[in-house]
Each structure stands twice: as C-alpha cells, then as structure tokens.
C-alpha cells in the first residue's frame, strides 16, 4: 500500500509548476483528484505524479 502524502494547494501548484488558481480550476473540473477535509482541499502527491506522467506527450518535429 502506498503512503499518502497530502499537499496543500500551494504545494501542489509548486509541484506542477502552475498557479494556485489553476490547481483549483483543475480540481473543480475533475482534471486532478483532491480530498476535501472540512473547508480544506488537499492533493495526494502520488496522484499528482500520475497526472504528470499521463500528461506526457513527446515533442514532434513540425518541419523546423
């Protein structure tokens, strides 16, 4: 069983190198999974790493 390491929205934004507002939008749209603990929103680091890996697209040569 993997350990769950919960991140704040700020930590998640740093990990994904995006703005904190983007994290909230992606979570609201279901693009990234999140946990709601009362009024707090938290993100599992392992889920975010899987999101990064799923988002990989090799750069293609566009005729440069």
Secondary structure, DSSP 8 states (H G I E B T S, - for coil): -----EE-HHHHHHHHTS-HHHHHHHHHHTSS--EEETTEEEEEHHHHHHHHHHT---------
